[in-house]
Amino acid sequence: MSEAMRPISMFAIFVWSETVFGRLIERITGGPSHCAIGFTVADGTAFYFESLFEDGFRGPKRFLKLVQWVQADPRRKMAWVELPLLREVCERKWTLCETWVGHKGYAAWQIVGMWFFERIGKFCGLHLPDGPRHLDCSEALARIIQPDIDCQRANGRGWDEQTPGSVLQALALLGFAPSADFWTVRLVE
């Protein structure tokens, strides 16, 4: 890895979408429809990794592209939470993300499981079994920042029960505040 591409900081990204599927997730979970993990590298450029439904875990992608996508439609919103981790921890997390690229995609049953847990399971004490081979976006984010930032302990949910909203809530409970301009996007490049 070149010195310019060494990660120096991390942030969690949360997106609210205008798509039918995105709005459905937001309605079921009461929070954003998608999340990802972002890194700023030594030259000041920001990148992100994300877990996508059929494409698996992807990245690094330029954060600027995500910012432009959000800005292209006023129904889209984004927020991020700075994660104050040491530089060497950021480097280790980046390396973990690189090992997941092309793998760890998730199946439709995980979205159905998320719906079940949000609508029935959490009220009846029924929990979802953990499936570490397949990660949706929120489980991926929670696993990447673990154990340095423990979303499971903060929100009391298992890995497969994490949603973008529950991870955002866990970060808030742990004292990590969203960007000051929560509903808007500042250009980072």
C-alpha positions as CSV (number, residue, x, y, z in Angstrom):
1,M,0.0,0.0,0.0
2,S,1.4,3.4,-0.9
3,E,1.8,6.0,1.8
4,A,-0.8,8.2,0.1
5,M,-3.4,5.4,0.3
6,R,-2.8,4.6,4.0
7,P,-6.1,5.1,5.9
8,I,-5.8,7.7,8.6
9,S,-9.4,7.9,9.8
10,M,-12.7,6.1,9.6
11,F,-16.4,7.0,9.5
12,A,-19.7,5.2,9.4
13,I,-22.0,6.2,6.5
14,F,-25.8,6.1,6.6
15,V,-28.1,6.6,3.6
16,W,-31.8,7.2,3.1
17,S,-32.9,6.2,-0.4
18,E,-35.8,7.1,-2.7
19,T,-36.2,3.6,-4.0
20,V,-39.2,1.4,-3.2
21,F,-36.9,-1.2,-1.6
22,G,-35.1,1.6,0.4
23,R,-38.3,3.1,1.6
24,L,-39.5,-0.3,2.7
25,I,-36.4,-0.9,4.7
26,E,-36.7,2.5,6.3
27,R,-40.3,1.9,7.2
28,I,-39.6,-1.6,8.7
29,T,-36.5,-0.6,10.7
30,G,-37.3,3.1,11.5
31,G,-33.9,4.3,10.3
32,P,-31.8,4.7,7.2
33,S,-32.0,2.1,4.4
34,H,-28.3,1.5,3.9
35,C,-24.9,1.9,5.6
36,A,-21.3,1.5,4.8
37,I,-17.8,2.1,6.3
38,G,-15.7,5.0,5.1
39,F,-12.0,5.8,5.3
40,T,-10.0,8.9,4.7
41,V,-6.5,8.2,3.4
42,A,-3.3,10.1,3.8
43,D,-3.7,12.2,0.7
44,G,-7.2,13.4,2.0
45,T,-9.3,11.3,-0.4
46,A,-12.2,9.4,1.1
47,F,-13.3,5.9,0.1
48,Y,-15.9,3.5,1.3
49,F,-16.7,-0.2,1.3
50,E,-20.3,-1.6,1.3
51,S,-22.2,-4.8,1.3
52,L,-24.7,-5.1,-1.5
53,F,-27.6,-7.5,-2.0
54,E,-26.4,-9.4,-5.0
55,D,-22.9,-8.1,-5.6
56,G,-21.4,-8.9,-2.2
57,F,-18.9,-6.8,-0.4
58,R,-17.5,-4.0,-2.6
59,G,-14.9,-1.3,-2.5
60,P,-12.9,0.7,-2.1
61,K,-15.1,3.2,-3.9
62,R,-14.6,6.9,-4.0
63,F,-16.8,8.6,-1.4
64,L,-17.3,11.5,-3.8
65,K,-19.3,9.3,-6.1
66,L,-21.7,8.5,-3.2
67,V,-22.0,12.2,-2.3
68,Q,-22.8,13.0,-6.0
69,W,-25.4,10.2,-6.1
70,V,-27.1,11.6,-2.9
71,Q,-27.0,15.1,-4.3
72,A,-28.6,14.0,-7.6
73,D,-32.0,13.5,-5.9
74,P,-33.5,15.6,-3.1
75,R,-35.3,12.6,-1.7
76,R,-31.9,11.0,-0.8
77,K,-30.1,11.9,2.4
78,M,-26.9,10.9,4.0
79,A,-25.2,11.3,7.3
80,W,-21.9,10.0,8.7
81,V,-20.4,9.5,12.1
82,E,-16.7,10.0,12.6
83,L,-15.1,7.0,14.4
84,P,-12.1,8.2,16.4
85,L,-9.9,5.2,16.1
86,L,-6.1,5.1,16.0
87,R,-4.4,5.2,12.6
88,E,-3.1,1.6,13.0
89,V,-6.6,0.4,13.8
90,C,-7.9,2.1,10.7
91,E,-5.2,0.4,8.6
92,R,-6.2,-3.0,10.1
93,K,-9.9,-2.4,9.4
94,W,-9.1,-1.4,5.8
95,T,-7.2,-4.6,5.3
96,L,-10.2,-6.6,6.7
97,C,-12.5,-4.9,4.2
98,E,-10.1,-5.8,1.4
99,T,-10.3,-9.5,2.4
100,W,-14.1,-9.4,2.2
101,V,-14.3,-7.8,-1.3
102,G,-16.1,-10.1,-3.7
103,H,-17.4,-12.2,-0.8
104,K,-19.9,-12.0,2.0
105,G,-22.9,-11.0,-0.1
106,Y,-26.3,-11.6,1.5
107,A,-29.5,-13.4,0.4
108,A,-33.1,-12.4,0.4
109,W,-33.8,-14.5,3.5
110,Q,-31.7,-12.1,5.6
111,I,-33.9,-9.2,4.7
112,V,-36.9,-11.4,5.5
113,G,-35.2,-12.2,8.8
114,M,-34.7,-8.6,9.5
115,W,-38.3,-7.9,8.9
116,F,-39.3,-10.8,11.2
117,F,-37.1,-9.6,14.0
118,E,-38.2,-5.9,13.7
119,R,-41.9,-6.8,13.5
120,I,-42.2,-9.9,15.8
121,G,-39.0,-11.2,17.2
122,K,-37.8,-8.4,19.3
123,F,-41.2,-8.1,21.0
124,C,-41.4,-11.9,21.7
125,G,-37.8,-12.4,22.7
126,L,-37.1,-14.4,19.5
127,H,-33.6,-13.9,18.1
128,L,-32.0,-14.6,14.7
129,P,-29.1,-17.0,14.4
130,D,-25.8,-15.5,13.4
131,G,-24.6,-16.2,9.8
132,P,-21.1,-14.8,9.4
133,R,-20.6,-16.1,5.9
134,H,-23.2,-13.6,4.5
135,L,-23.4,-10.0,5.7
136,D,-25.9,-7.4,5.0
137,C,-24.7,-3.8,5.1
138,S,-25.4,-3.2,8.8
139,E,-24.0,-6.4,10.0
140,A,-20.9,-5.7,8.0
141,L,-20.5,-2.3,9.5
142,A,-21.0,-3.6,13.0
143,R,-18.5,-6.4,12.5
144,I,-15.9,-4.2,11.0
145,I,-15.8,-1.7,13.9
146,Q,-16.0,-4.4,16.5
147,P,-14.4,-4.8,19.1
148,D,-13.2,-1.2,19.1
149,I,-16.8,0.0,19.0
150,D,-19.3,-2.5,20.3
151,C,-22.7,-2.0,18.7
152,Q,-24.0,-5.3,19.9
153,R,-23.4,-4.4,23.5
154,A,-24.9,-0.9,23.0
155,N,-28.1,-2.0,21.3
156,G,-28.4,-5.6,22.6
157,R,-28.9,-7.1,19.2
158,G,-27.2,-10.1,17.5
159,W,-25.2,-9.8,14.3
160,D,-28.1,-10.7,12.0
161,E,-30.4,-8.4,13.9
162,Q,-28.4,-5.2,13.2
163,T,-30.1,-2.7,10.9
164,P,-28.7,0.5,9.6
165,G,-30.9,2.3,12.1
166,S,-29.9,0.1,15.1
167,V,-26.2,0.7,14.3
168,L,-26.8,4.4,14.1
169,Q,-28.6,4.3,17.4
170,A,-25.8,2.2,19.0
171,L,-23.2,4.7,17.9
172,A,-25.4,7.5,19.4
173,L,-25.7,5.6,22.7
174,L,-21.9,5.1,22.7
175,G,-21.5,8.9,22.4
176,F,-20.6,9.1,18.7
177,A,-22.7,12.0,17.1
178,P,-23.6,12.2,13.4
179,S,-22.1,14.9,11.3
180,A,-23.2,18.4,12.3
181,D,-25.1,18.8,9.1
182,F,-27.0,15.5,9.6
183,W,-29.4,15.7,6.7
184,T,-27.2,17.4,4.2
185,V,-24.0,16.5,2.5
186,R,-20.7,18.4,2.6
187,L,-18.3,17.8,-0.2
188,V,-15.2,16.1,1.1
189,E,-13.0,16.2,-2.0
